[in-house]
């Protein structure tokens, strides 16, 4: 009975070491380090932190401790009179009802706040049947979609168009051929008045309504919103 040599045939061929590239064409290139720049997938704040750590190490600067001071013991409840200086300022308001509207200005995309400001100024100038310029009629606009007034507009739902060509000199409007404007009154559960400070005295925060606070914030921002030459707005923060 004949025996077969298990080492004969194709199994006799040499194989490259496991995990190696072998000696075939192009293998030398594969063994060379890549010259392609590596993609940095770190987040920007991680890059900044790493640069700071490297700088500290080069300059021999020890990193400060992050240990916080011990927590203070709670105080005692008492009554007394003391003057404090705070960043809270009193505002005296005449008593007027407040009406909230949703305003939509179509055709405005890039640099939206600047263009909405110009559109609203034009609206107040030419639409005298809607916007009355006197002490009893006030209009507070956030340059986006919220309009609050101290008197109701003639209708709860108003639609009209403006032709920007008619308002030469207002650069933000010149790129539009037509502007469509829609104003709708918002439904509110409770009446809000300018001089209503009820929410400041409420103890049950489940019943707290931010409507008056939101109007105060909007009203006190009007000068900043409509005077961009005096105020710079950065990420929602006003800087004079």
BELDALIN-V581110 format. One record per pair of residues at least 24 apart in sequence whose ideal C-beta (glycine too) atoms are under 10 Angstrom apart, sorted by the first residue. I is the first residue (numbers start at 1). J is the second residue. Records with the same first field share a line. If there is no record, write none. Layout:
I=J + J
This chain:
89=220
91=194 + 195 + 216 + 219 + 220
92=195
93=193 + 194 + 195 + 196 + 197 + 212 + 215 + 216 + 219
94=135 + 136 + 138 + 150 + 193 + 194 + 195
95=150 + 193 + 194 + 195 + 196
96=136 + 137 + 138 + 149 + 150 + 151 + 193 + 194 + 195
97=149 + 150 + 151 + 152 + 191 + 192 + 193 + 194 + 196
98=138 + 140 + 148 + 149 + 150 + 151 + 188 + 191 + 192 + 193 + 194 + 196 + 211 + 212 + 214 + 215 + 219
99=147 + 148 + 149 + 150 + 151 + 152 + 153 + 156 + 185 + 186 + 188 + 191 + 192
100=140 + 146 + 147 + 148 + 149 + 185 + 186 + 187 + 188 + 192 + 211 + 214 + 215 + 218
101=139 + 141 + 145 + 146 + 147 + 148 + 149 + 152 + 153 + 156 + 157 + 158 + 182 + 183 + 184 + 185 + 186
102=145 + 146 + 147 + 182 + 183 + 184 + 185 + 186
103=141 + 142 + 144 + 145 + 146 + 147 + 158 + 181 + 182 + 183 + 184
104=144 + 145 + 159 + 180 + 181 + 182 + 183 + 184
105=143 + 144 + 145 + 162 + 179 + 180 + 181 + 182 + 183
106=161 + 176 + 178 + 179 + 180 + 181 + 182
107=161 + 162 + 164 + 173 + 175 + 176 + 177 + 178 + 179 + 180 + 181
108=172 + 173 + 175 + 176 + 179
110=172 + 175
111=172 + 175
112=143 + 144 + 172
113=142 + 143 + 144 + 172 + 225 + 228 + 233
114=143 + 171 + 172 + 228
115=143 + 164 + 170 + 171 + 172 + 173 + 175 + 176 + 179
116=141 + 142 + 143 + 144 + 145 + 172 + 225
117=141 + 143 + 172 + 225 + 226 + 227 + 228
118=143 + 164 + 167 + 170 + 171 + 172 + 173 + 174
119=143 + 162 + 164 + 167 + 170 + 172 + 173 + 176 + 179 + 181
120=147 + 181 + 225 + 226
121=167 + 170 + 173 + 226
122=162 + 164 + 166 + 167 + 170 + 173 + 179
123=160 + 162 + 179 + 181 + 183
125=167
126=162 + 166 + 167
127=153 + 158 + 160 + 162 + 181
129=153 + 154 + 158
130=154 + 155 + 158 + 160 + 181 + 183
138=194 + 219 + 222
139=222
140=215 + 217 + 218 + 219 + 220 + 221 + 222 + 225
141=218 + 222 + 225 + 226
142=214 + 217 + 218 + 221 + 222 + 225
143=221 + 225 + 226 + 228 + 233
144=225
146=186 + 214 + 215 + 218
147=183 + 184 + 185 + 186 + 218
148=186 + 192 + 194 + 211 + 214 + 215 + 218 + 219
149=185
150=193 + 194 + 215
152=185
153=183 + 184 + 185
155=183 + 184 + 185
156=183 + 184 + 185 + 186 + 187
157=182 + 183 + 184 + 185
158=182 + 183 + 184 + 185
159=183 + 184
194=219
